Amino acid sequence: MSEPIRAEIVAIGTEMLLGDLIDTNSAFIANQLKAIGVNMYFKTIVGDNLDRIVFAIGQSHDRSHVVITSGGLGPTVDDMTRQGVARVMGVDLEFRQDLYDYIDAYFNRRGFKMTENNRQQAFVPAGATVIENPRGTAPCFYCEDEKGLIIVAPGVPHEMRYIIGERAIPIIQEKFDLGEVIRTRVLKTCGLGESRVDQIIGDLFRESVNPSIGVLAHPGQVDVRITARAESVEKAEEMIDVLDGKVRDLLGFAVYAVGEVTLEEEVAQLLDKKKNSL
């Protein structure tokens, strides 16, 4: 079996460090990577500082096969992802007339005049492969060397989702031999605290590597997450089924649902089934 592909996310933007913006982009990207069997070991948030951007991307590129960045592709002075990636790759930025023309046309189609600062969005690291972005003005790109890929996506969520889902994931699948998938199942429990759940299923946690098991506490409930890696979805689900049964045997009626069902929704369904109400 080939070495599992490792990926990292570098989310760029001071607003996330200050708590003014929640990084939802990384959750979407991580789910997309999980679906194609790519491991995620690290995620980094870095502010709008060129030296720190270079450090964060460079560190990720040194230890992972794929680095995906989000943010920092706008036309303002604090958008420095292009420069950061160029420095990591050891190349200069180059002006692309085709990208400039694309951005200009994007504005014209919407009845606006492009301002001069948008010109910087037509620069990409020398040797980069451009990824067209029909959802916005920021052309995206990826760079490749012997270490792996750096894929650069926008920070605007609807643009990012398109670039990652429709462009980046197929690029990763083309570049790497992804012979496995990763599947996850979440068992919802209530009536037991996190420490009690851990005490009951602790041996499973220590003994299980693939599938693996994890515990996450929420107000009034505890999630038990089972994750499996296998050569097919069917095989991964079979592996999860085995551990699922062991967890249910140990936790009994404390397991009330699977997936995203809330305790309130489950109670409402039971009441409706029994024709009762509160």
C-alpha positions, 0 to 999 in steps of 0.5 A: 500500500502506498504512503497516504497522502498528507494535506494541510490548510493555511487560512490567511487573514488577520481578521480570523486571528482577531476573532472577527471572522470564523474560519468556515472555509477550512471545515469545507476543505477538510471535508472535501479532502476526507472524501477522497482519502487525503489525511489532514494533520495540521491547519494553520491560521496566519495573519496578513504579514508576508514573512509569517505567510512565507513561514506558514506555507513553507513549513506546511510544504516541507511536511505535506504533499498538498498545501491548500491556502485560502484568502489573501488574493484580493486587490488590496495591499494586505493581500499577500498570498501570491508573494508568499507562495512565490517566495516559498517556491523561490521564483518571482511574480510574473504579470499575465496579460490573459489574466488582466484581460479576464479581470477587466472583462469580468468588471465590464460584464457587470457594468463596472470599471476595473480600478488600477489596484486590481492589476495586482491580481494578474500576477502569479508566481512564475511557472504556476498553473492558473485555475480559472475562477468564474465566480470572482476576480481573483485568479487562482493557481497551483505550484508544483515541485518535488515536495508536492502541490501548493493550491491557492484558493480565494477566501470568499466562501462561494468562490472557494467552494467552487475552486476546491470542489470543482477544480482543486479536488480533481487536480489532487486526484490526477496528481496522486494515486488515491487508492483509498477513501475515508469515511466517518460516522458519529454516534450521538449519546446523552445521559453520560458525561464525557469522562464516563463515556471515555471510561466505558469505551477507553479500551476501544479508543486505545486499541483501535487504529483503523477504524479510529475512535474519538470523543467530543463533548457538547452541552448535554450530549457526547459524540463518539466519532468512528473513522475508517480508511479503506479501498472503497466506501463499502469496505470502510462502512463495513469496518465502521459497522464492527466498531459501531456495534462494539460501542453500542454494546458498551454504551447501550441506550445512551446512544440515541442517534447517528449523524447530525440528529439533535437530542431535541429532534430525536425526542420530537420524533419519538413523541410524534411516533407515539402520538404524544406531545409536550 
